[in-house]
Amino acid sequence: MLWYPEIVPRIRYQAIIIIAVTVLVFSNSLSGRFVMDDTSLVVYNPRVRSVSNIPGMFLGSAFFDPNKNEDQGGQFYRPLVSVAYSLLYALGGSGPWIFHLFQIFMHAANAVLLLLLLRRFSGEKFSLMAALVFAVHPVNQITVAYISALNDVLYQFFGLLALLVLPGRLFLSVLLLFASLLAKETGVLFSAVAGLYLLLFKRKKLSMYIYFQIYAAALYALLRFGLARVTYTVIPDIPIMRSTLLQRILTMPKIFWYYISAFLFPARLVCCQQWVVWSPGFQDFYLPLLLDIVVFALIIAGGVFIRRRQPSYFRSYLFFTVWFCLGLFMHLQIWPLDWTVLDTWFYFMFIGILGMIGVVFKAGPRNFSPLLAVPILLILGVRTWIRNSDWRDGLTLFRHDLKLEQNAYLEGAIAAEYMTTGQYAESIPHWRESLRLNGWGIPAWYNMAYAYEKLGDFPQAEAHYQTYLGLNEADYAYESLLALMLKTDPTGTRSAQIARKAVDKFPEDPKFWLVLAISQYLTGDSREASASAAKSYKISPTRDALYVADRIQKNLPIELVK
């Protein structure tokens, strides 16, 4: 095994130090609220509110659509994360603190597992320093403070455990790797790293490992594609997803340099980044490319140094070099992802970099003192503490990050936060800016319409609903527009026209037939109104349909609920 049980007593004080430092640095994140995807994954997700729903979590995607009361679909199959949310909800209720606390301790656990892993390759002194750097580094802050990033903490936890029990407990390792994959799709990287370890150090075990992994892959495919039906989805309003392969290739040097610079100088941290290098230029293409070449030259130089000085360490260096390259390759946008870069994606690559550095240190001078790392740890810890304060709520986070980078998502996110707090007038300029930055951001039209409606500006609300319907004929948009028109169109003329379009688009939706009936009745066409009401009642025999049909038949006013 990569670790031995007798090691545990020797590292218990180091583990206590790592856990204590991690909890201290992230303690001010405990008061943070739910932000961004937390609402879809936890707040408005009824599935996580009862542990009895756990079996169903393996039969759908991670996200839930509260408007339609159904699985939202998409490309994320992460049932173990939903299971964790459900268990945490059962323990601590709907407050975010229990989720934050769990994530902090899981991150601390990952740092301890990293300590055990690096002791095997880089020695005792460096492994402690590296584990502490990993624990407090600001680039990992979002992975700990963002509740929706629990998937990254979990897949790495199971993945590191799987590596640590290799090769002696091969079947257990494959089970843990399978759990890593069920926490996040990126868990496949640990399966690759485990195979690489066996190839380099324990080749006799490799064939059995591949045998087990074939069965694990088949089971995962059955769960994800056969039962849950979760596949890859392209979202056109995300710039990197609608870019061409050539444009993504032009973006790759800047992506690579972003992660290296975030590791070396974590000063500029932004939660969401959606930039694309559309054409080659010095600042965005040639300069990052030159810097990337320098980094790769240093990596190669490290390998040459070890090969000459300590040849027996070369396979260890190669192991962590490939580890880093695998993580980088998966996030270089060869196939488009939902963000251009994301700090949580560096969580895996981080270990590869630390491993490479550790092997170089082990092969180099022996008089290294861990005390030299104390100032670095202090600087990194303070920077992380400060960044935690940005995450205390959505408005604070987005206001801060918009000062560093302006993109359509951040503009839309702060607009949504304003609407959540009832500040509708403040949200509208941000929705408009979101559209200016990304014309594919169609939902902004609907959100602006809703904001105008709340402000009582019904003409603007109607115009924006109409614009949205021209781009996306969604049933909920028809519902919102028709509900508005029933308040503002006493003659029923305009609402009848829109209701007719709605029933043509959704002929089996009883609500639209009922609105059409009401609108026709307001125009004085009782015969057509009666037929529409009958159609609504036939599809769904509700009290509302019966009431409207009865009022039309008796030629009585229809009282609408405001």
Buried (B, 14 or more C-beta within 10 A) or exposed (E): BBBEEEBEEEBEEBBEBBBEBBBEBBBBBBBBBBBBBBBBBBBBBEBBBEEEBBEEBBEBBBBBBEEEEEBBBBBBBBBBBBBBBBBBBEEBEEEBBBBBBBBBBBBBBBBBBBBBBBBBBBBBBBBBBBBBBBBBBBBBBBBBBBBBBBBBBBBBBBBBBBBBBBBEBBEEBBBBBBBBBBBBBBBBBBBBBBBBBBBBBBEEBBEBBEEBBEEBBEEBEEBBEEEBEBEEEEEEBBBBBBBEEEBBBBBBBBBBBBBBBBBEEBEEBBBBBBBBBBEEEEEBBEBBBEBBEEBEEEBEEBBEBBBEEBEEBBBBBBBBBBBBBBBBEBBBBEEBBBBBBBBBBBBBBBBBBBBBBBBBBBBBEEEBEBEEBEEBBEEBBEBBBEBBBBBBBBBBBBBBBBEEBEBBBBBBBBBBBBBEEEBBEBBBEBBBBBBEBBEBBBBBBBBBBBBBBBBEBBEBBBBBBBBBBEEEBBBEBBBBBBBBBBEEBEEBEBBBBBBBBBBEBBEEBBBBBBBBBBBBBBBEBBEBBBBBBBBBBEBBEBEBBEBBBEBBEEEEEBEEEE
